Amino acid sequence: MSQEPEIIVNEDMKPEYDFSGGVRGKYYEAYMQSSNVVVINPDVAEIFRDSASVNEALRLLVKIAKATAA
């Protein structure tokens, strides 16, 4: 007695999309290791317009914190 997989109909998917050869989670580990997304609040985003400015400020903060703790 084998169970057939339940077929889910999705109106957004076109018939020509074929995922039959797809592998679920194939790139999951690599993505999780290389991706580090942080969402900042709008008021902070007004000050830090790009990732370079955020990184610069955080590095400075770490440097100050280490100097203060020493």
C-alpha positions in Angstrom: 0.0 0.0 0.0 1.9 3.0 -1.3 0.7 6.5 -0.6 0.7 8.9 -3.5 2.1 12.4 -2.8 -0.6 15.1 -2.3 -0.7 17.4 -5.4 -1.0 21.0 -4.4 -2.5 23.3 -7.1 -0.9 26.7 -7.2 -2.5 29.2 -9.5 0.7 31.3 -9.6 2.7 28.5 -11.1 2.7 28.2 -14.8 2.5 24.7 -16.4 5.9 25.1 -18.1 7.7 25.4 -14.8 9.3 22.0 -14.2 10.9 21.4 -10.8 10.8 17.6 -11.1 14.6 17.4 -11.1 15.0 19.9 -8.3 16.7 19.1 -5.0 15.3 20.7 -1.9 17.8 22.6 0.2 20.7 22.1 -2.2 22.3 25.5 -1.5 20.8 26.0 1.9 24.1 25.5 3.9 26.2 27.6 1.6 23.6 30.4 1.7 23.3 30.4 5.5 27.1 30.6 5.9 27.5 33.5 3.4 24.4 35.5 4.2 24.0 37.7 7.2 21.1 40.0 6.7 20.3 42.5 9.5 17.2 44.7 9.3 17.6 48.2 10.8 14.9 50.6 11.8 14.0 53.4 9.5 15.4 56.1 11.8 18.8 54.4 11.8 18.7 53.8 8.0 18.4 57.6 7.5 21.8 58.0 9.1 23.5 54.9 7.6 22.8 54.9 3.9 24.8 51.9 3.0 26.5 48.8 4.4 29.9 50.4 4.3 28.9 53.2 6.7 27.2 50.7 9.0 30.3 48.5 9.1 32.6 51.5 9.7 30.5 52.6 12.6 30.3 49.1 14.1 34.1 48.7 13.8 34.7 52.0 15.6 32.2 50.9 18.3 34.1 47.6 18.8 37.4 49.4 19.0 36.1 51.8 21.6 34.5 49.0 23.6 37.8 47.0 23.6 39.8 50.1 24.7 37.3 50.8 27.5 37.3 47.2 28.7 41.1 47.0 28.8 
